[in-house]
Amino acid sequence: MLIYLVHALDCTLSMEVLIIERKNIVIRKASLYDVTSLHKNLFQNRTSSKVRDFLIKDLEMVDKGDMIRLVAEMNGEVIGNIQIYFKFDHPLFHHTAEMHTVRVNESYRQIGVATKLIEGALLFSKQKSIEIMTVWVDGNNIPANSLYHKMGFTEYGRLTNGIKRNGQYADYVLLKKDLNHIP
């Protein structure tokens, strides 16, 4: 599989390629054309109009420079998604960003798609002079915790039973990565 990481800031056709198997995956900025594919492959629990609404809102935030949504695309279908929120609303936090909604379609997990989405998010953030990336994760989500730690994130806080889902508790785990050491 070839995974192309489209350089997020300059949007040229220069690409970084990772060979995994024999399929092509492109990491790129999301667009309004992705609504149907996002709904079908990642957000089936929402209506298509809700997906369109949140994507429109996100793209407005992108235009303001407040966030970015990257998608992983294969054969014209979006199979993965990540969001990065920049904290430019307060001068003390201009150097930080927060990652959200790292999601990969179940059929494409364990082949490096989430890793490439996160790498794309880190590259884009580094180009925007972000020095620290944060993310929160459900303490019971072992695959996500393992992936973030493998990618150099470290825990800086934990709220025991901070998540309550369907009557079940999990720890709310805060992770960070220093981007000053990324070339």
C-alpha positions, 0 to 999 in steps of 0.5 A, spaced: 500 500 500 502 506 498 500 512 503 501 519 500 502 525 505 500 531 501 504 536 504 499 540 508 501 547 508 503 549 501 498 544 497 503 542 492 504 535 489 510 534 493 509 528 497 512 523 502 511 516 500 510 510 505 510 503 501 505 498 506 502 494 501 499 495 494 493 500 495 494 508 494 492 512 500 492 519 500 493 524 506 490 531 505 485 536 507 478 535 507 473 539 503 466 539 502 466 534 497 468 529 502 461 529 506 458 523 503 464 519 504 465 521 511 458 519 512 458 512 509 465 510 512 466 514 518 460 517 521 454 512 520 451 514 526 449 521 524 445 523 518 448 525 512 446 533 513 449 532 520 455 530 517 455 536 512 453 541 517 459 539 522 464 539 516 461 546 513 462 549 521 469 546 521 471 549 514 469 555 516 474 554 522 479 552 517 478 559 513 479 562 520 486 558 521 483 555 528 483 548 526 485 543 520 481 537 518 485 532 514 482 525 511 485 519 509 483 517 502 483 511 498 480 509 491 476 516 492 473 514 499 475 517 505 477 512 510 480 516 516 480 523 519 483 527 524 482 534 526 487 539 529 485 545 533 489 551 534 489 555 540 490 562 537 485 565 542 489 567 547 497 569 547 499 564 552 497 558 548 499 560 541 504 555 541 500 549 542 494 545 539 490 539 540 488 533 536 481 530 536 477 525 532 483 520 530 478 515 526 479 510 521 474 505 518 474 498 521 476 495 514 483 499 514 485 499 521 492 496 523 495 498 516 498 505 518 493 509 516 492 512 523 499 513 524 500 517 517 494 521 519 497 523 526 504 524 522 500 529 517 497 533 523 504 533 526 507 536 520 502 541 519 502 543 526 510 544 526 509 548 519 504 553 523 509 554 529 506 549 534 511 547 539 506 542 543 501 537 541 496 535 546 490 529 545 486 526 550 484 519 550 480 514 553 484 510 558 481 503 556 482 504 549 488 500 549 490 501 541 489 508 541 494 509 548 499 504 544 499 508 538 500 515 541 506 512 546 509 509 540 509 516 536 512 519 542 506 522 546 507 522 554 502 522 559 501 529 563 495 528 566 489 523 568 482 524 571 480 517 574 473 516 572 473 522 568 469 519 562 462 516 563 459 512 557 453 508 558 454 507 565 461 505 565 467 509 567 474 510 564 480 514 565 480 521 562 488 521 560 491 527 557 497 526 552 502 531 549 508 531 544 514 536 544 514 538 536 521 542 537 524 535 536 521 534 529 525 535 523 
